[in-house]
């Protein structure tokens, strides 16, 4: 289970080698063996023994801002692997085989987006013709990409990024215009969105990032040394790379629940710094995401939980790096 600390003034400490949560004259004790992670979304009091117990139990503690973006992470020193693997990771990132990996990662993402569009068309037959046209245009663009180890990797990457952007434009345009009000939107907005859909999907991506980053660290890879995304200050570019094929899975969580009418809460609260998701909205999104983590889903050629798929995908990259 994931412990979510979302109440201002809540106290998180230790009693009898268990986590103790206290708020408003109520308390709860949870054994570390039942906890997968601790997510902090509101100002609260966390004792140093609680942080030590989490580290000893290899439980990551993630502190997020109001938009769901992780601002800090506390993890076990056991996540710090030997330097040998990271040296190999650097060599792999400059090798032509890395572009083959990137090629397959982006193709998997596009396949997921195509599946979501088909899902929308099944639920809303009025857009079936538009979806069929978009899928044809995407297929036409994909036909122009062919990976070859003898080719120029820079040209392949540029072409791949163009097709990814082209697919995204068609994908978000159809989804945004056809969702029920007030969830419909005109453009995909990544920073300070003014509509509930963009705010919600950004928050869900933040949660996805938490789990992908945890998997990358647990395997021993350097989260800042990516292949698709550029390197940058405070940018976990490999984490962003690994998130790509799972973004459509997260999108489906929101799309499915919106079309079924499950999400009806007023999600946005206007503040001086922009529009934020309400506390009730965050609770629902966290519940939906955690439920999806445990759900058995098909990804590539296998069926298992989303959490296992994430770890398997990261482990596969590690194997490719070691096999170089």
N, C-alpha and C positions, 0 to 999 in steps of 0.2 A: 504494500500500500504506500501511497504518497501522503506525507503529512503536509497540510497546507496551513500556514500561519497567516491568516487574513484579517485578524481583528486587532485594531490599535490597542496597545497596552497589554496585550496577551503576554504571559510569561512561559518560557520554554526552558526547562531545567532537567535535573536528573534526580531520581529517587530509586534506591535499591537496584542500581544498574539498568534502570528503564527510563525512558523519556517521560517527563511529567509536563502536561499542558494545563495551565490554569488561566481562567478568564471569567469575570463576572460571577465569582463564588462557585464556579464549576471547575472540576478537574478531571483529567483523564490520564491514565498510565498506559504506555505502549512499549512492548519489548522491541529492542532493535532488530530482532530476527524477522519481524513483521513489516519492517520499513524498507522501502527501496530508495526513497529520496525525501528531502525536506525542502519545500518551496515557501519562501517568505515573500508575501505580497503587500504587507502593511507594517508600519513601525511597531516593533514589539521588543520585549526584553529577552535576550538569549544568553544563558549562562555559559561560561567557558567550559565547565564539565559537560554540558550538552554537546558543545562543538567537538570536544575530545572524544566523547562516546560515539558520535557520528563518524569521526575520522577512523577510530579503531574498528568500527563495524563496516567500514568502506561504504558509508552512506553519504552521498554528496549533498551539501546544503547550498541551495541556489537562492540568491536574493535578487528579486526583479523590481523594475520600476513600474509605474502605473500603466505602461503600454505593454507589459509582459516581457520586455527585453531584459535579459540577465545582466545585472550590474556587477555582481561578485559571485564567486563560487569557492567553496571550501571543500577540499577533497582529501582523501587519504594519501599519505606519502607513498603508499604502495602503487599508486597510479603512475609514479615517475619511473619509467623503464630505463634500461641501459642505453647508452649513446649509440651503440652499434646499429640498432634498428633505425634511428633517426638519420644516421649517416647514409644508410641505404635508401631511406625515404628521399633524401635530397638528390641522390644520384638518379633515382627512379623518376623524380619530377622533371628532370631534364632529358629523359630518354624518350624515344619515339613511342615506346610501349605505353607510356603514360597517356598519350593522345588516344590510343585505342581504348583505354579505360574510360577516359572522358567522353569519347564518342558513344560508348554504350550507356553511360550514366545519363547523358542528355536524351538519347533515344528512349530510354525507359521512362523519363519524365514526360516526353511528348506522347508516348503510348498511354500513359496515365491520363493526360489531358484529353486525348481523343476519347478515351473510355468515359470520362466525365461528360463530355459533350453528347455522346450517344445516350448516356443516362438521362441527361436533360431532355433530349429529343423524345425518349420513350415516355417521360412524364409530362411533357408539353408538346404534343404532336404539331402544334401550330408553328414550331420552329424547326421541324424536321428537315424541311427543304433548305433552310439556312445552314443547318448543321452539316447536311450532306455536301453542300457547296464548300463549306469551310474545310471539311475533312479531305475533299478532293484537292483543294489548294495546298493543304499541308502535305499531302502525299506527293504532289508534284514537286514541292520544294525538297522533300526528303530524297527524292529520286536523284537529285543532283549531288548528293554527298556519298562518297565512297572512301572509306579509310584504307590506306595502304602504307606499309612501313617504308616503302621507297619514295613516297610522296613528301611534299613539303608540309611539316606539321603545323606551321604558322598559317598557311593557306587553309588547311583543313579546319583549324580552330576558328578562324575568321568566318568561314562558311557555316560552321556548326552554330556559332553564336548568332549569325544572321537568321538561320532557320528557327532557332529557339525563340528569338525575339518576334519573328513573324508568327509563329504558332501562338505565342502568348497574346499577341494583339487580337487575333481571331478568337481565341479562347475566352479572354476576359470581356471582350465586346459582347459576345453572345450570352455569356452568363450574366453580366451586369445588367443588360437591358431586359432580360426575361425573368428575373427573380421577382417575387411578389413585393409590393410596397410594404414597409419603407426600406426594404433590403436592396432594392435595385440601385445601380450606380452607373455613372458614365465612364469613369476612368479608374484604373488600378492605382491606388495611392498608398505609398509605403510609409510616409511620415506625416504625422498629425492629420489623419483622415477625418473628414466631416460627416461620413456616413457609417452606419453600424456594420455593414458587411466588411468593408476594408479594415475597420478597427478590430473586428472579431477575427478575421483571418490573420491579421498581423499578430494578434495575441496568441493564436494557435501555433503560428510559425515560431514564436518565442519559446513555447513549450516543446516543440519539436527540436529546436536548437539545443535545449537543455539535455534532452536524451541522446541526441547524436553526439554532442560534445562529451558527455559522460562515456559513451561507447568508445570514442576516439582515444580519450585519455586512458581508459582501462586497458586498451590494446597496446598502448605505449607509443602511439604515433604523435607527431608534433601537430597540434591543431592549427597552427599558423602557417604551415607550409602546404599550400594548395596547388592544384593543377589547372582547374578551370578559372576560378576567381583569382584576381590579382592579390599579391601580397600587400599589406599595408599596416600601419600602426594600429594596434589593438584590434586587428581583423583576424578572426579564426577562419582563414580562407578554406582550409580543408574541411572544416565543419560545414561551411556553406556549400562546398562541393557535394558532400555526402548527403546533405538535406535535399538536393534537387529531385531525385527520383521519388522521394516521399512527400513532396509538396502536394501533388494531386490527391494522395491518400487523405491528407489533412483537409484539402478543399472539399472532398466528398463528405466529410463529417458535417461541415457547415451546410453544404448544398442539400444534402439528404434531409437534415433536420428542418431546414427552412421550407422546403417543398411539402414536408409533412405537417407543417404548422406547429412544430414542437417549440420553437423559440419565439416567444411573444413579449419578452421583457423589454422595456425601454433601456437600451444598452448604454447610451451616451449621456455623460454629464459634462456640461460646459464649465471649464475652469479658466484661470488666467493663462495657463500654459497650453490650452487647447482642449479638445474633446477627449474625455477618458471613458473607459468602460466602467459601468457601475459595479459595485461590489456583488450584487446579485448576478449580474451578467458574467463576471469573472468566475463565480461559483459554477454556473452552468457550463461555461466553456471548459473549465478544468475537469468537471465531471465527465463531459463528453469525450475529451481527449484521453483521460485515464481509462475510460471504458474501451476506447478504440485500441489502446495499447495492449489490452488483454484479449482482444477479439482476434479470432483466427481469420486471416485474410489471405487471399492469393496475391503473391508478389513474385514476379518472374515465373519460375516453374514449380514453386513450392507453396504449401499452405501451412502457416503457423501464425503465432501472434505477431503483431506489428513490432513489439519490443524485440522479439527474436530476429525478425527480418533486419532490423537496424544493426544489431550486433553481427549478424551474418555478413551483411554488406561491408561493414568495416573490416571484419576478419578476412574477407576475400581480398580486399586491397592489401592488407598486410601480407598475405600469402604471395600476391603478385610481386610485391616489393622484395620479399625474401628470395623469390625464385629468379630475380634478375641476375 
